[in-house]
C-alpha cells in the first residue's frame, strides 16, 4: 500500500495506472511461461495409469494426394525402417495414375507391411483428407492407428515405438511435428511459430485439458473413431486433428508423447507467402473452437502486446527512474521467457530457436495480427 501511495504521489494517477497495467501484464506473462508452458519440459506420460500390458500392433495411415515419388523414395523408407516389431503402413492413394498406383502395389513384394488402397480422383467430386483417412481407417488391420502425412519426416527409428507406447495409457496419442530446419529469417520464424503454437495445445494436453493434436503426428483407436460415428464437420476439408478431436478427447484418454526421438519434421514447399496461406487454410477451424480455448490462446499474445505497449509508454513519457524500472521488468520477463523456451525446445528436439527468440518474441504478435486479418475473409478451399 505504501508503494502505491509513493507512486501515486510521485507520478500521479497516470503513472500509477501505467505501473499497475505493466505489473498485471507481466504477471500474466510469467503465469503462461512458468506455470503453463513450464509444465512441458518435465512432463512424463508414464505417470498416467496403464490400460494395456504391452505395446500393441499399429497401423500407420498415410494419405497420398499426388504422384509423389519423392515421398516413396525418400520419406516412406524412413517409416518402414522404424524399430518396432509389429506394424503396417496403409497408403491411401487419391489419384488417377494407374502406373503410379501399380508401382505402389509392387512395393508390397519388398515390404510386406505395406497395404495400398486407391480412391479414384474425379475433378467433379473432390476428395478431402478426411475422406481419404476414413478409407485408410477401414483398410487398417489393427485397432491402434497413427496418422501422418507425406510431408512429415521421422527423425529417428524410435518414433513409432514411442507413439505406440502411448496407446498403453490412452485411446488417443498426440506427438509433436516441427518444421524442417533451413537457412534464413523466414525459416526461423516458421520453426518458432510452429513450436510455440504447438506449445499451446501441448501445455493444455499435459494439464489434461487437450483440445487438438497435429495432423502429422497423432493417433487413435478404431473403437473411438467408429464410436463417434467418424469425423465431424463433414462440410469442411479440415478439422480432423482439432474439431473432431475436441469431440472425443477427455481428461483420461489422451497420451502426450514428448521426446526428440518421437518428433517429426514437416518439409516446406515454399516461403513466407506459402506458409501464411497454409496458416490461413488450417486456421479457419479456429473460429469453431470452444470459447475457453480461444481465450487461452489469445491471452498470451494479448498480454504480451499490452506489456510491450506499457513499457514503451513508460520509456517515452516517464522520468528516468521510472524508465529504468520498466526496462528492468522487461529484462526479467525476457530472461524467464528465454529460459522456458530453451527448456521446451530441448524437450521437443528443436535446435537454434532459443538463441534468437527475441526476434520472434517481438514480431510474433504482428504476424498473429496479419493472420487474424487474413482469417476475416472466407477461405473457399476449406468448404466443400
N, C-alpha and C positions, 0 to 999 in steps of 0.2 A: 504494500500500500504506500509506504514511504517512497519507494522508487517511482511509482506512478505519479505521486504528488510532486516529486522533484522534476520529472519530465514535463509535467503539466506547467509548473512554474517557470521552467527554463525555455520551453519550446511551444507552449500554448496547446490548445485543443488539436490543432492540425498536426503538430509534432507527436503528440500522444497517440492520436488515431493512427498515424503512419507507423509508429513503433508497434502498436498493437496488431495492426494488419501484418506487418513484417514477421513478428513473432508467431502469429497464428499460422501463416502460410509455411513458415519454417517448421512448425510443429507437425503440420500435415505431411510435409515432405519427409521429415525424419520418420514419421509413422510408416509411410509407404516403404521406405528403403530399409529400415531396420526391422520392423515387425511384420511386414507383408513380404516383400521381395527377400528379406533376410532369412526367411524360412527355407528358401530353395536350396542353398548350398548344403545344409545339414540334414535334408530330408532323407529318410530311409523307408522304402516301401515295405521292407520285411517286418516292420512294426505292425502292419495290418494282419488280422487273423487269416490263417491259411485255410483254403477251401478244397484244395487238391493236394494229394500226397506226392505227386511228381509232375514234371513238365509234360504238357500234352502235345500230341502231334498238331501241326499248324499248317494252314493253307495261307499262302501269300498271294493276294489277289492284285493284279496289275492291269488296269485298263490301258489299251493301246489305240490311240486315235489316228495314227498315221503310219506310213510305211517307214518306220524309224529304224534304219539299220544301225545307227549309232547306239541305240538302246540295246539291240540284240547283240552287237559285237563288243560293247564297252561296259554297259551297266548291268545287263542281265547276268553275265558271268559272275559279277560280284554278289548277286543274290544267290545264285546257285552254289557259290563257294562258301556259304555260311556254315559255320561249325555247329551243326545241330543234327541230331540223328534221324528225325522223322518229320519231314516237311515236304510240301508240294508247292509249285508255283503255277497259279492259274492265270493265264494270259487271255484277256478278252480283247480280241482284235475287232475294231469297228472300222470297216472299210470295204472296198470292192476289188482289191487287187488279189486275184486268185493265186498268182505266182508267189507273192509275199506270204500269203496265208499257208501255202504249201511248204514254204521254207520254215515257217514256224512249226508246222506239224512234224516236219522231219527232225526237228531238234530233239524230239522225244526218243529217237533212236540212240542218241548220245547221252541224253539226260532224262532218264525215266521219270523223274519227279515233275516234269513239265506236263501240264494239262492245258490244251489250247481250245478255245471256242471262238466263234465268229458271229458278229452281228453285221448283216449286210447294210451298207450305208446308202440310203436313198435321200437325195437332197430335199425331197418333198417332206420327209419325216426325220427331222434332226434327232440325233441320239445324244442324250445328256450323259454325263459321267455317272449319275445315279442309276440310270437305266443299264449302263454297262456293268456297274458294280452289282446290281441286282442279278444279272445273268451270271456273273462270276461267283456270287454267293451261292446260287443254286447249283453251279457246277463244282463247287468245292466239296471235297470228300471228308473234310474234318470239321468238327464243331467249332474249334477256335480259329479265327481268321485275323490276319494282319493285312492292312491295306497300305499300299504305297503308290507312287506314280513313276512314270518312265523317266522323269527328270531328277529323281532322287537317287543319291549315290551312298551306299553304306560305307562308313569309314573304317570298319573293322569286320572280321568274320564272326564277331560275337553279337552283332546287332540282333539277329533273330533269336538267339538263345536268351538274351536278356528280355526281349519283348515277350517271349513265350513264358518266361518265369512269371511275368505279370499276371497271367491267367490263373496262376495258383492262388491268387489273392483277390481276384475281381473279374467280373464279366466283361469289363471294358479296360483296355490298356491304351495309354497315351504316352507318346515319346516326343522327342524334340527333333526338329529338322531346321538346320541353319541354311545359310546361303554360301555357295562356294566362294572361296577366297580369291580375290583378284587384285589388280592394281587400280589405283585412282580413288578420287574422292567419292564418286558415285557408288562404287563397290563397298566402300567403308560404310556409307550411310545406309545402304541396303542391308548389310550384315547387322549393323547396330539396331536398325529399326526392327528387323526380324527377331533379334534376341530379346529386346526389351518389350516388344508387344507379345512375344511368347511368354515372357516373364509374368505378364498379367494373368493369362489363363493357367499357367503352371502354378503360380502362387495361390490362386483360388483352389486349384485341384489338390494341392498338398494340405490345404485347410479343410478339405472335404466339402468344398462348395464348387465343384467343377462345372464348367459351362461349355467347354469345347475341347477339341484337340486340333491336330493339323492333318490335312488330307494326305500328307506324305508319309505319316508315321503314326498310325493308330490301329486299333483292332477291337473287335467284339465277338461275341459268340453267336452262332446261328439261332439259338433259342431266344436270345434277347432280340435279335432282328425280327424274326417271324412273330414273336410275342407282341411286338409293337406294330405289326402289320406293315413292315417295311419302312422305307424312307418317307419323311414328311415333306410338305411344301413342294408337291409334285409339279406345280406351275412354275417352279424356279429351276434353273440349271445348276444352282449352287445350294449349299446348306447341309450336305451330308456329314460334314465334320463339325458343324456347330448347331444349326437349328434342329436337326434330327437328334444330335447328342444331348441337347437340352431336354428332350422328351424322355430319354432313357437313363440319364445319369442320376445317381442318388448318392447319398453320403457314404454308402458302404460298398458300391460295386465298381469303383474306379481305382485302377492301379496306375501309378505315375512312375515311369522308368526314366531316371535321370543319371546318365553316365556318358562320358565322351565315347565309350565303346558302343553305346546304343544310339548315338546321334547319326543323322543323315545330313547330306548336303544337297541342296537343290541347285541344279545347273541354271545359269542365267542365259537368256536368249536375246538380251537387248540391254539398252542403257536406261537412264533415268525415266525417259518417256514411256518405255515399255513397262518398267516397274510400276510407275504410277497408274498406268492402265490396268495392270493386274490388281493393284490395291483397290482401285475403284470397283472392279468387277467383283472380287470376293468380299469387299467391304459393304456391298449393297445389302448383305444379310444383317448388318449391324442394327438397322432400324427395328428389326423384329426381336432383338434380344430382350430379356427381362429388364425392367427398369433398374433394379438393383445392380445388375452387371454394367449397364451403360453408365450409371452414376459412378461406380467404382473405377471404370476405365477413364472417364472424363476428369475425375477429381485430381488424379496425379498430374495430368497435363495442365489443368486449370490452375492448380495451386502452384505449379512451377512458374507459369506465366505471371501470376499475381505476385509471387515472391520476387521475381526479377523486376517487375514493374515498381514495387515498393523500394527496392534497393536503388534502382536508377533514379527514382524520385528523390530519395534521400541524398544521393550524390549530387543531384542537380541544384537543390534548393536549401539544404540544411547546413548548419555550421560544421566546421572541421571535425570536432569530436563526434558529432552525430554521424558524419560520413565514415569516420574510422570504425565506429561500432557497426554500421551497416555492412561495410566491407568485411569485417570480422565474421559476421553472421553468414555472409555469402561464402567465405572460405570454409567455415565449419560445415556448412551444408555440402559443399563440393567434396570435401575430404571424406565425409560419410558416404556420399553417393559413389565416389570413385572406388572406395574400399569395397562396398557391397557389389558394385558392378564387376569388379575383378573376381570376387568370390563366385558370383553367378556364372561368369564366363568360364572360369576354371571347371565348374561342375558340369557345364554343358559342352565343354570341349571347344570353346571359341577362343581363338588367339588374335592378338592385335586389336582388341576392342578397347580395353580399359585405358591404355596409354593416351589415346586421342579422344576420350569420351567427352571432353569439354566441348568438342565441335558438335557432336550430336545433342548434347545437353542443351546447348544454346539454340541450335537450328531445328531440333525436333518439333517444337510447338509450331513453328512456321510451316513445316512440312505437314503437320497434322491439320493446320488450318486450310492449307491448299487442298488436301484430300477431302476435308469436310465440304469445301465449296464444290468440288467435283461431284460429291455424292448427292448434292442437291438436285442434280439432273438425273433423270431416269436412264439407266443403262439397259438398252434394249437387248443386249447379249444375255442378260440374266433371265429374262422371261420367255416362256415357251408359248 
